[in-house]
Amino acid sequence: MISSLALIILCGVLVAVGVYLILERSLSRIVLGIAALSNGINILFLLAGGRSGEPAFVGRADQEDMSDPLVQAMMLTSIVITLALTGFLLAMAYRSWQLRDNDEVRDDREDRAVAR
């Protein structure tokens, strides 16, 4: 299997940007980081799936010419989970903005007390 170097670099950049943004304190940056990380992982699934081929229906093509349907199912599941998580985080950021006029995640006092 020959992978495109541009896709490999794009996957690495998206994952790196996503991890960087997830480590920020603002919920809006966390949402953008989750979206970037998800797209990077989907490209990784695409690269790991191998070459494209015929649809995976028995009787339509030889088994060697068929593409792997597991990769397609994993990508679809990843897209659905990311959409649900993005909607949830956007609702949390909106509610935080309504209550405190910012969307920054604050430290929990009880966690600090337990850590001491």
C-alpha positions in Angstrom: 0.0 0.0 0.0 1.3 3.4 -1.0 0.0 6.2 1.2 0.0 9.9 0.1 2.6 11.9 2.0 0.3 14.9 2.0 -2.4 12.9 3.8 0.1 11.6 6.4 1.3 15.1 7.1 -2.2 16.5 7.2 -3.2 13.8 9.7 -0.2 14.6 11.9 -0.9 18.3 11.8 -4.6 18.0 12.6 -3.9 15.6 15.5 -1.2 18.0 16.9 -3.4 21.0 16.6 -6.3 19.2 18.1 -4.3 18.0 21.1 -2.9 21.5 21.6 -6.4 23.1 21.5 -7.9 20.5 23.9 -5.3 21.5 26.5 -6.6 25.1 26.6 -8.9 26.5 29.3 -11.6 27.9 26.9 -14.5 25.6 26.0 -14.7 27.2 22.5 -11.0 26.2 21.8 -11.8 22.7 23.2 -14.6 22.3 20.7 -12.3 23.3 17.9 -9.7 21.0 19.2 -12.1 18.0 19.3 -13.2 18.8 15.7 -9.5 19.0 14.5 -8.6 15.8 16.4 -11.6 13.9 15.0 -10.8 14.9 11.4 -7.2 13.8 11.9 -8.2 10.5 13.3 -10.7 10.0 10.4 -7.8 10.6 7.9 -5.8 8.1 9.9 -8.6 5.5 9.5 -8.6 6.3 5.7 -4.9 5.7 5.5 -5.1 2.5 7.5 -7.9 1.2 5.4 -5.6 0.5 2.5 -6.4 1.0 -1.2 -9.8 1.7 -2.5 -11.7 -1.0 -4.3 -15.0 -2.4 -5.3 -18.0 -2.3 -2.9 -18.0 -5.1 -0.3 -21.0 -7.0 -1.7 -20.6 -10.8 -2.1 -21.0 -11.8 -5.7 -20.2 -8.4 -7.3 -16.4 -8.6 -7.4 -13.5 -10.8 -6.4 -12.6 -10.8 -2.7 -9.2 -9.4 -3.5 -10.7 -6.4 -5.3 -13.1 -5.4 -2.5 -12.5 -2.6 -0.1 -12.5 -3.1 3.7 -16.0 -2.1 5.0 -14.7 -2.0 8.6 -12.9 1.2 8.0 -16.0 2.8 6.6 -18.0 1.8 9.6 -15.4 3.1 12.0 -15.3 6.5 10.2 -19.0 6.8 10.2 -19.2 5.9 13.9 -16.5 8.4 14.7 -18.3 11.2 12.8 -21.6 10.5 14.7 -19.8 10.5 18.1 -17.9 13.7 17.3 -21.2 15.4 16.2 -22.8 14.4 19.5 -19.8 15.5 21.6 -19.6 18.8 19.7 -23.2 19.6 20.3 -22.9 18.8 24.0 -19.8 20.9 24.4 -21.4 23.8 22.5 -24.4 23.7 24.8 -22.0 23.7 27.9 -20.1 26.7 26.4 -23.3 28.6 25.7 -24.6 28.0 29.2 -21.3 29.0 30.7 -21.3 32.2 28.7 -24.8 33.0 29.9 -23.9 32.5 33.6 -20.4 34.0 33.8 -19.9 36.0 30.5 -16.9 33.7 29.6 -16.4 30.1 28.7 -13.3 29.4 30.6 -13.1 26.2 32.6 -12.4 27.0 36.3 -10.6 24.8 38.8 -12.7 23.0 41.3 -12.1 24.0 44.9 -12.9 20.5 46.3 -10.4 18.9 44.0 -7.7 21.3 45.1 -8.5 20.5 48.8 -8.3 16.8 48.1 -5.0 17.2 46.3 -3.5 19.0 49.3 
